[in-house]
Amino acid sequence: MYKSIVRPIFFLFDPEKIHYFTFSLVKTLCKIPFVASIFRSLYLVEDKRLERTLFGITFKNPVGLAAGFDKNAVLYNELANFGFGFVEIGTVTPKPQLGNDKPRLFRLKKDEALINRMGFNNEGSLKAADQLRKRKSKIIVGGNIGKNKMTANLDAVYDYLKAFNDLYPYVDYFVVNVSSPNTPNLRALQEKEPLTYLLKTLKRENGRKSKPKPILLKIAPDLTESQLDDIIDIVNTVKIAGVIATNTTVSRENLTTDTSEVAAIGAGGVSGKPLKDHSTEVIRYLHQKSNGAFPIIGVGGIYSAADALEKLEAGASLVQIYSGFVYEGPGLVKEICEGVLKAENNP
């Protein structure tokens, strides 16, 4: 029904406008008595065999929603009804910011992909904290944090510390985002020296808390093998909880959409099917080269149970979806969970 009726109607409208319309629709529907329970009956798969325990957290299943969908933590309670094992909010910056000029979100229908240059548009870490105080569901929530556009890289650590402290009481784990291609010079923070300093500073701040929270690092798919080796060394040295691989790519390879159309869209990160194989390669490289030293959350081009299993077999412990959720609909979470169970029954 979603792919045959709902999606064709949604795809008639501007991607960002329909995104916020969907938010309003889901919120309204879930206020109607019994609708939330109907969603759970349709999409939730409950089975102890799906549980995964990583960095001290037990996830009810290995399928999460990637950051970027619920930027301001306004829909995570309702999203719990769609079968997710966890939801990652953000990216959240300490100060509110509008993000880049519109239009900034585009569909590549032939490639079943998205291009976005949102630019960390969000209402700031204090507003996100206010929203997270309203948690009604038991869903695991991750907090993805970044720096404001106008903050120089030399001062970026203070932005990450502010967002970390504001969200600390309300999230279950943190993700340090230094890999978005849509904030100028942000990816320079992935270089070994500044990244080590940033993560060590956050780790030290975390250690001052009564109950430290797991800290993960989200990386770009465009890193060289040498840079990935540096990531492995940093994770093992600083001893953060794990890595999320990968963010969107600046590459325009493997696209079937007309090059003139892609060029007209301009800058931004590509997500969706064109990213699938490369993100899996990054996961496999990190897992094998590190000898499985740390957990990896795999994200990028997951549109089916087979895609998710491919990433799990490559070394991911959990997976996240975003573009696949847009193109395939909410039934994708259930499909993946059932695929994981089937694979465990038929090793």
URQUI-V755096 format. One record per helix or strand. SS is the DSSP state (A for helix, B for strand). FROM is the first residue (numbers start at 1). TO is the last residue. If there is no record, write none. Layout:
# URQUI-V755096
ss->SS from->FROM to->TO
ss->SS from->FROM to->TO
This chain:
# URQUI-V755096
ss->A from->2 to->10
ss->A from->15 to->31
ss->A from->35 to->43
ss->A from->48 to->50
ss->B from->52 to->54
ss->B from->57 to->59
ss->B from->63 to->65
ss->A from->76 to->82
ss->B from->86 to->92
ss->B from->97 to->97
ss->B from->105 to->108
ss->A from->109 to->111
ss->B from->113 to->116
ss->B from->122 to->122
ss->A from->125 to->132
ss->B from->140 to->145
ss->A from->153 to->167
ss->B from->173 to->177
ss->A from->186 to->190
ss->A from->192 to->207
ss->B from->214 to->219
ss->A from->225 to->238
ss->B from->242 to->245
ss->B from->249 to->249
ss->A from->259 to->265
ss->B from->269 to->272
ss->A from->273 to->289
ss->B from->295 to->299
ss->A from->305 to->314
ss->B from->318 to->321
ss->A from->323 to->328
ss->A from->331 to->345
